[in-house]
Amino acid sequence: MGFPDSPARLRRILDLGREHVEANPRVLVLDDCHHITDPAMEALLEALAREAMPGLRMFLLSRSRPRMALEDMRVKGVAALFGPETLPFTRAEVAAYFDLYGGADKETLERAWGFSEGWPAALWLAAQSWRAHGIIAMGRDLNTLLSEEVFSADPPED
């Protein structure tokens, strides 16, 4: 169908989405939404939120406040805002998370905390690195970890 670049296309996509998620409930999680700079993409996400489809829950994670009309959506009950203190793992939660993988020494836990600042996606990648290699290398950035720990595990498609 292409990107919804007209009101008619947007309505068609929303109608198809409604049909699909009513039969197949979904959770849509978009991390790092602060990188979205295209107003059309922001408008699509805003339209999805305003549509309030039964069976669709969206979580937009951003390190800054998106430019969408969040207050309007919050008042209408289709959006909730959580401050930056809500999502990050505490140091105790980082330790409990690593316990799921067999535990880690205090230095490893501090490295994981320092690397991720408690941010769940970064913490997950740090845990994958630690589990696979036994180290959390502070010099590695998130893109490198993502490439090495996630994408390299899947063979390329033909």
C-alpha positions in Angstrom: 0.0 0.0 0.0 2.9 2.3 0.5 3.3 4.9 3.2 0.0 6.7 4.0 0.6 9.9 2.3 -3.0 10.9 2.0 -6.0 10.9 4.3 -7.6 8.1 2.2 -4.5 5.9 2.5 -4.2 6.6 6.2 -7.9 5.6 6.7 -7.4 2.4 4.7 -4.4 1.4 6.8 -6.1 2.2 10.0 -9.2 0.2 9.0 -7.0 -2.8 8.0 -5.0 -2.4 11.2 -8.2 -2.4 13.3 -9.4 -5.6 11.5 -6.1 -7.3 12.1 -5.5 -6.4 15.8 -9.1 -7.2 16.8 -8.5 -10.7 15.7 -4.8 -10.8 16.6 -3.9 -8.5 19.6 -0.5 -6.9 19.3 1.9 -4.9 21.3 4.0 -2.4 19.3 7.2 -1.3 21.0 9.3 1.4 19.4 12.5 2.2 21.2 14.6 5.4 20.6 11.6 7.3 19.2 13.7 10.5 19.7 15.4 9.6 16.4 12.1 10.0 14.5 12.4 13.2 12.5 9.9 12.6 9.7 6.7 14.5 10.5 4.7 12.0 8.4 5.9 9.1 10.7 5.0 11.2 13.7 1.5 11.8 12.2 1.1 8.1 11.6 2.0 7.2 15.2 -0.3 9.9 16.4 -3.2 8.6 14.2 -2.6 5.1 15.5 -2.8 6.4 19.1 -5.9 8.4 18.5 -7.6 5.5 16.8 -7.4 3.6 20.1 -7.8 0.2 18.5 -8.9 -2.6 20.7 -6.2 -5.2 20.7 -3.3 -2.7 20.0 -1.1 -1.4 22.7 1.8 0.9 21.7 4.8 1.8 23.8 6.9 4.6 22.4 10.2 4.9 24.3 12.1 8.1 23.9 14.8 9.9 25.7 13.1 13.2 25.0 9.5 14.2 24.8 8.1 13.6 21.3 6.5 16.4 19.3 3.2 14.7 19.2 0.1 16.1 20.9 0.6 13.9 23.9 -1.3 16.0 26.4 -4.4 15.9 24.2 -4.1 12.1 23.8 -3.4 11.8 27.6 -6.6 13.7 28.4 -8.6 11.6 26.0 -7.2 8.5 27.7 -5.3 7.0 24.7 -1.8 7.8 26.0 0.0 7.8 29.3 3.3 9.5 30.0 6.1 8.1 32.1 9.1 10.1 33.2 12.6 9.0 32.6 12.8 7.7 36.1 10.2 5.1 35.5 11.8 2.7 33.0 15.5 2.3 33.9 16.5 -0.6 36.0 17.9 0.1 39.4 21.3 -1.4 40.4 19.4 -4.0 42.4 17.3 -4.9 39.4 20.4 -5.2 37.2 21.8 -7.7 39.7 18.5 -9.6 39.7 18.4 -9.5 35.9 22.0 -11.0 35.7 20.9 -13.6 38.2 18.6 -14.9 35.5 21.8 -15.7 33.5 23.6 -17.4 36.4 24.7 -14.3 38.4 27.7 -12.0 38.0 30.3 -10.5 40.2 30.0 -6.9 41.6 32.4 -5.5 39.0 30.5 -6.9 36.1 27.2 -5.6 37.5 28.8 -2.1 37.9 30.0 -2.3 34.3 26.6 -3.3 33.1 25.0 -0.4 35.0 27.6 2.0 33.8 27.2 0.9 30.2 23.4 0.9 30.2 22.5 3.5 32.8 19.7 1.0 33.5 18.1 1.4 30.1 16.4 -2.0 29.4 17.5 -2.4 25.7 21.2 -1.6 26.5 21.0 -3.8 29.6 19.7 -6.7 27.5 22.6 -6.3 25.0 25.1 -6.1 27.8 23.7 -9.3 29.3 23.9 -11.0 25.9 27.6 -9.9 25.6 28.4 -11.1 29.1 26.6 -14.4 28.5 28.3 -15.0 25.1 31.8 -13.7 25.9 32.0 -13.4 29.7 32.7 -9.6 29.4 31.0 -6.3 29.0 33.4 -4.2 27.0 32.9 -0.5 27.8 34.5 0.5 24.5 31.7 -1.2 22.5 28.8 1.0 21.6 25.2 -0.1 21.2 25.3 -0.4 17.4 28.3 -2.8 17.7 26.7 -4.8 20.4 23.4 -5.0 18.4 25.3 -6.1 15.3 27.4 -8.7 17.2 24.9 -10.1 19.6 21.7 -10.0 17.6 22.2 -9.7 13.8 25.3 -11.9 13.5 23.3 -14.7 15.3 20.9 -14.9 12.3 22.3 -16.1 9.0 21.6 -13.7 6.1 18.6 -14.4 4.0 19.1 -15.3 0.4 
